[in-house]
Amino acid sequence: MAQLVKAAQAGFDEKNDALVTVEPIASGIEIELTSKVIRQYGDQIKSVILNTVKEAGYDGVKVTVQDKNAWDYTIKARVLGALERGSKA
């Protein structure tokens, strides 16, 4: 399993994008999501985030996402970018 060594961000707090922050935690994967469409798409967004972190092989990650109506592929790219930045010392 890959581990984060520091907190990192990817994305922008702008329309049709998502600002993703990752932080190292003891174990597991925690997701904190803020979105205007959380009632309709919250479960789907959380699923994309969780699956992306797992597929990348990480454990011990807290992911905070401020969604501004981003598409799934954008969220996935932002999560992967933040994980990559956080894994480098």
Backbone as JSON, one array per atom type, in Angstrom:
{
  "sequence": "MAQLVKAAQAGFDEKNDALVTVEPIASGIEIELTSKVIRQYGDQIKSVILNTVKEAGYDGVKVTVQDKNAWDYTIKARVLGALERGSKA",
  "N": [[0.83, -1.2, 0.0], [0.48, 2.2, -0.79], [1.58, 5.23, 0.78], [0.76, 8.45, 2.07], [2.93, 11.25, 2.52], [2.69, 13.84, 3.13], [0.32, 16.59, 3.33], [-1.66, 17.58, 0.51], [-2.88, 19.36, -2.42], [-5.14, 19.52, -5.24], [-6.64, 20.82, -8.18], [-9.29, 23.31, -8.58], [-11.27, 25.85, -7.0], [-13.6, 26.4, -8.61], [-16.3, 26.83, -11.02], [-17.56, 23.82, -12.43], [-15.42, 22.26, -11.6], [-13.29, 20.73, -9.1], [-11.98, 21.08, -5.86], [-9.54, 19.34, -4.37], [-8.26, 18.0, -1.42], [-5.79, 16.12, 0.17], [-4.83, 14.29, 3.05], [-2.55, 12.72, 5.28], [-3.56, 10.04, 7.4], [-3.93, 7.82, 10.25], [-4.97, 5.2, 9.49], [-7.05, 3.61, 6.98], [-9.65, 5.08, 4.87], [-10.95, 8.2, 4.69], [-13.64, 10.3, 3.78], [-14.6, 13.55, 3.04], [-17.08, 15.5, 1.88], [-18.19, 18.34, 0.12], [-20.8, 19.75, -1.57], [-23.09, 21.21, -3.89], [-24.82, 19.53, -5.11], [-25.12, 17.32, -3.54], [-27.26, 15.83, -2.5], [-28.45, 14.63, -4.75], [-26.27, 13.41, -6.12], [-24.33, 12.66, -4.29], [-23.64, 10.06, -3.24], [-22.64, 8.8, -5.54], [-20.45, 10.47, -6.18], [-18.84, 10.12, -3.88], [-18.31, 7.41, -4.17], [-16.75, 7.4, -6.51], [-14.5, 8.79, -5.57], [-13.6, 7.1, -3.45], [-13.1, 4.66, -4.84], [-11.1, 5.52, -6.6], [-8.98, 6.2, -4.87], [-8.5, 3.67, -3.72], [-7.87, 2.11, -6.01], [-5.51, 3.35, -6.75], [-3.9, 2.42, -4.81], [-3.6, 3.37, -2.18], [-3.61, 3.88, 1.39], [-4.69, 5.07, 4.58], [-5.63, 7.74, 4.29], [-7.15, 10.91, 4.26], [-9.61, 12.44, 2.46], [-10.66, 15.46, 1.27], [-13.16, 17.08, -0.42], [-14.23, 19.76, -2.33], [-16.74, 20.19, -4.23], [-17.72, 21.55, -7.34], [-19.81, 20.97, -9.18], [-18.39, 19.13, -10.81], [-17.44, 16.77, -13.36], [-17.3, 13.16, -13.21], [-14.82, 12.16, -14.21], [-13.19, 14.35, -13.91], [-13.1, 14.7, -11.15], [-11.83, 12.29, -10.46], [-9.32, 12.67, -11.71], [-8.38, 14.88, -10.26], [-8.21, 13.83, -7.66], [-6.25, 11.83, -8.06], [-4.11, 13.47, -8.81], [-3.69, 14.98, -6.46], [-3.0, 12.91, -4.69], [-0.62, 12.02, -5.85], [1.01, 14.3, -5.54], [1.06, 14.44, -2.75], [2.48, 12.21, -2.05], [5.11, 12.57, -2.47], [8.12, 13.57, -1.01]],
  "CA": [[0.0, 0.0, 0.0], [1.16, 3.48, -0.83], [1.27, 6.11, 1.91], [1.04, 9.87, 1.91], [3.93, 11.78, 3.43], [2.3, 15.21, 3.46], [-0.95, 17.04, 2.77], [-1.51, 18.15, -0.83], [-4.12, 19.77, -3.09], [-5.22, 19.57, -6.69], [-7.9, 21.38, -8.65], [-9.63, 24.71, -8.34], [-12.59, 26.11, -6.43], [-14.29, 27.1, -9.69], [-17.4, 26.12, -11.65], [-17.23, 22.6, -13.18], [-14.15, 21.69, -11.13], [-13.32, 20.31, -7.7], [-10.75, 21.3, -5.1], [-9.32, 18.12, -3.6], [-7.16, 18.02, -0.46], [-5.53, 14.83, 0.8], [-4.01, 14.38, 4.25], [-2.28, 11.4, 5.86], [-4.16, 9.66, 8.68], [-3.37, 6.56, 10.75], [-5.33, 4.11, 8.6], [-8.36, 3.73, 6.37], [-9.91, 6.16, 3.92], [-12.05, 9.07, 5.11], [-14.05, 11.23, 2.72], [-15.41, 14.7, 3.45], [-17.55, 16.06, 0.62], [-19.06, 19.51, 0.1], [-21.29, 19.9, -2.94], [-24.48, 21.68, -4.02], [-25.62, 18.43, -5.64], [-24.85, 16.15, -2.69], [-28.48, 15.03, -2.36], [-28.67, 13.84, -5.96], [-25.1, 12.69, -6.61], [-23.34, 12.47, -3.24], [-23.18, 8.67, -3.17], [-21.84, 8.55, -6.74], [-19.18, 11.2, -6.04], [-18.06, 9.43, -2.85], [-17.88, 6.15, -4.76], [-15.64, 7.72, -7.43], [-13.35, 9.15, -4.73], [-13.14, 5.91, -2.75], [-12.53, 3.72, -5.81], [-9.87, 6.1, -7.13], [-7.94, 6.04, -3.84], [-8.2, 2.24, -3.6], [-7.2, 1.65, -7.23], [-4.16, 3.91, -6.75], [-3.14, 1.65, -3.83], [-3.32, 4.15, -0.98], [-4.31, 3.65, 2.64], [-4.33, 6.11, 5.53], [-5.84, 8.99, 3.56], [-8.38, 11.68, 4.4], [-9.83, 13.19, 1.22], [-11.66, 16.52, 1.4], [-13.5, 17.53, -1.77], [-15.19, 20.85, -2.51], [-17.21, 19.97, -5.61], [-18.48, 22.62, -8.0], [-20.45, 20.31, -10.32], [-17.38, 18.51, -11.67], [-17.73, 15.44, -13.89], [-16.58, 12.09, -12.52], [-13.42, 12.06, -14.67], [-12.46, 15.49, -13.33], [-12.87, 14.37, -9.73], [-10.82, 11.23, -10.43], [-8.03, 13.27, -12.05], [-7.97, 15.74, -9.15], [-7.82, 12.95, -6.55], [-4.97, 11.24, -8.42], [-3.1, 14.53, -8.77], [-3.4, 15.29, -5.05], [-2.28, 11.76, -4.12], [0.75, 12.05, -6.4], [1.74, 15.4, -4.89], [1.23, 14.14, -1.34], [3.34, 11.05, -1.82], [6.5, 12.98, -2.68], [8.66, 14.35, 0.12]],
  "C": [[0.87, 1.25, 0.0], [0.71, 4.34, 0.35], [1.57, 7.56, 1.54], [2.11, 10.28, 2.9], [3.61, 13.21, 3.85], [0.93, 15.52, 2.86], [-0.69, 17.69, 1.42], [-2.88, 18.48, -1.41], [-3.98, 19.63, -4.59], [-6.58, 20.13, -7.06], [-8.1, 22.82, -8.25], [-11.03, 24.81, -7.76], [-13.38, 26.96, -7.42], [-15.4, 26.22, -10.27], [-16.88, 24.96, -12.5], [-15.88, 22.01, -12.81], [-14.34, 21.25, -9.68], [-11.96, 20.61, -7.08], [-10.6, 20.12, -4.16], [-8.1, 18.3, -2.7], [-7.03, 16.62, 0.12], [-4.59, 15.05, 1.98], [-3.75, 12.97, 4.76], [-3.0, 11.23, 7.2], [-3.61, 8.29, 9.06], [-3.69, 5.37, 9.83], [-6.73, 4.34, 8.05], [-8.44, 4.88, 5.38], [-11.13, 6.92, 4.4], [-12.35, 10.04, 3.98], [-14.95, 12.3, 3.33], [-15.79, 15.44, 2.17], [-18.46, 17.26, 0.85], [-19.49, 19.71, -1.35], [-22.73, 20.4, -2.91], [-25.4, 20.55, -4.49], [-25.46, 17.15, -4.81], [-26.08, 15.25, -2.53], [-28.69, 14.11, -3.56], [-27.5, 12.92, -6.28], [-24.04, 12.39, -5.55], [-22.78, 11.07, -3.17], [-22.28, 8.34, -4.35], [-20.47, 9.23, -6.64], [-18.28, 10.51, -5.02], [-17.52, 8.1, -3.36], [-16.69, 6.35, -5.7], [-14.38, 8.01, -6.62], [-12.76, 7.9, -4.09], [-12.47, 4.93, -3.71], [-11.21, 4.23, -6.39], [-8.72, 5.91, -6.14], [-7.52, 4.58, -3.73], [-7.42, 1.73, -4.82], [-5.76, 2.17, -7.32], [-3.28, 3.23, -5.69], [-2.81, 2.38, -2.55], [-4.17, 3.71, 0.2], [-3.85, 4.74, 3.61], [-4.46, 7.49, 4.91], [-7.18, 9.61, 3.96], [-8.49, 12.55, 3.15], [-10.96, 14.19, 1.47], [-11.9, 17.08, 0.01], [-14.55, 18.64, -1.69], [-15.59, 20.8, -3.98], [-18.02, 21.15, -6.12], [-19.05, 22.07, -9.3], [-19.46, 19.72, -11.32], [-17.88, 17.15, -12.17], [-16.88, 14.42, -13.14], [-15.11, 12.03, -12.92], [-12.57, 13.21, -14.13], [-12.13, 15.21, -11.87], [-11.77, 13.32, -9.62], [-9.43, 11.8, -10.71], [-7.51, 14.13, -10.91], [-7.51, 14.91, -7.95], [-6.45, 12.33, -6.85], [-3.84, 12.26, -8.37], [-2.71, 14.87, -7.34], [-2.63, 14.15, -4.39], [-0.83, 11.75, -4.59], [1.58, 13.12, -5.71], [2.01, 15.09, -3.43], [2.15, 12.98, -1.03], [4.82, 11.36, -2.01], [6.98, 13.89, -1.54], [9.18, 15.71, -0.32]]
}
